[in-house]
Amino acid sequence: MNEKKTFLVDEKGYYGEFGGAYIPEILYGTVENLKRSYLPIIESEEFQKEYMELLRDYVGRPSPLYYARRMSEKYGCKLYLKREDLNHTGAHKINNTIGQILLAKKMGKKRIIAETGAGQHGVATATVCALMDMPCVVYQGALDVERQHTNVERMKMLGAEVRPVRTGNMTLKDATNEAIRDWCCHPQDTFYIIGSTVGPHPYPDMVARLQSIISKEIKQQLQEKLGRDYPDYLVACVGGGSNAAGTIYHYVDDERVNIVLAEAGGQGADTGHTAATIHAGRLGILHGSRTLVMQTPDGQIMEAESISAGLDYPGIGPMHANLASQHRATVYSVNDDEAVKAAYEMTRMEGIIPALESAHAVAALQKMTFKPTDVVVLTVSGRGDKDVETYLNNKHMAGEYGNF
Ligand SMILES: *Cc1c(COP(=O)(O)O)cnc(C)c1O
């Protein structure tokens, strides 16, 4: 039998050779239960009604699809920006946390845990826990707790308990290990809200589905604006991969649509100071998933480095690892200075200050060539208010825009 090729997950939880669920024995029952439950619940009418109402009235969806006139002229294409920066809490992450907390409630869970690096996912989780009156514990590397002070205060104000993690490098991967440890101790009553398309199956698929509202809206919005429901190019940044997964979800098997992913090159993909996992990583297992991982020759996980805290992850979602290895997606590595410059450019040309993460997607435009008729949709995953200090401290990277 010839099965239709798909870039979505298979029934075993794999994307090609990537994915799966590599978990400690003690979590087996919990993850199996989640695997059995997530699709029937997410696809139920009751869930969809609550989820869509919250996305509309609480998050503020649909997010606009904005025609960027000046940047379109500059790049010689029709550039549309998918404005996830306009969501409540300022990024796409809330689409996922709302969905997962609804799922947790329907599964009878009483307690929420999460890991966070920069604190963005921690804030999105603490937000929905306040909304749903659920106790919330967020694990964060002690170094990140120091570096991301404002987000820590936001989480606390929202009622979450932030637990600083002092093992390892005291950053995201250590926080993730600690969250998994907590989950192992409380598998019955606790729901672990993962913030990206990473972790053991079914998380990558579950998060991709909860973010797929982005491409569902893009389809409708393009149809309304242009009379055709697909673009020539989709462009998104990738940390773990959730905003990209949401952007491409309904187009991933549509060969008319080119997929462009921008990962964080840091100081350069070959410098060792990078978060460009697809360029610099090797096959390994990280946080329950078989995927590309940045590691030393003897298999130690390397610390990711990027000016953007939200892209600072030494792994990548299994879906994206497969898209890259099958050449379904074109992946650019965008360095710190290129991202900062692109952020200034978007700020001055469109009056939109993007998140540093999103600025990596913007910078990818410079590496591409277009026909004037090409329709390009670029997802602005978040707003840049949180990054203004970094932008100002790095004015010297902004070229002609830095003279102020
Ligand atoms: C967290 C974050 C990202 C990176 O995460 P993905 O799962 O790859 O989307 C990108 N942009 C913003 C604004 C973020 O907060």
PDBQT file of the ligand as one rigid body, heavy atoms in Angstrom, charges set to zero:
ROOT
HETATM    1  C1  LIG A 501       9.333  31.328  23.355  1.00  0.00    +0.000 C 
HETATM    2  C2  LIG A 501       9.313  32.191  22.190  1.00  0.00    +0.000 A 
HETATM    3  C3  LIG A 501       9.783  31.746  20.939  1.00  0.00    +0.000 A 
HETATM    4  C4  LIG A 501      10.437  30.411  20.725  1.00  0.00    +0.000 C 
HETATM    5  O1  LIG A 501       9.640  29.304  20.985  1.00  0.00    +0.000 OA
HETATM    6  P1  LIG A 501       9.008  28.408  19.834  1.00  0.00    +0.000 P 
HETATM    7  O2  LIG A 501       8.451  27.260  20.573  1.00  0.00    +0.000 OA
HETATM    8  O3  LIG A 501      10.117  28.014  18.903  1.00  0.00    +0.000 OA
HETATM    9  O4  LIG A 501       7.985  29.208  19.143  1.00  0.00    +0.000 OA
HETATM   10  C5  LIG A 501       9.656  32.586  19.853  1.00  0.00    +0.000 A 
HETATM   11  N1  LIG A 501       9.128  33.826  19.981  1.00  0.00    +0.000 NA
HETATM   12  C6  LIG A 501       8.684  34.291  21.164  1.00  0.00    +0.000 A 
HETATM   13  C7  LIG A 501       8.117  35.667  21.219  1.00  0.00    +0.000 C 
HETATM   14  C8  LIG A 501       8.755  33.497  22.302  1.00  0.00    +0.000 A 
HETATM   15  O5  LIG A 501       8.314  33.968  23.470  1.00  0.00    +0.000 OA
ENDROOT
TORSDOF 0
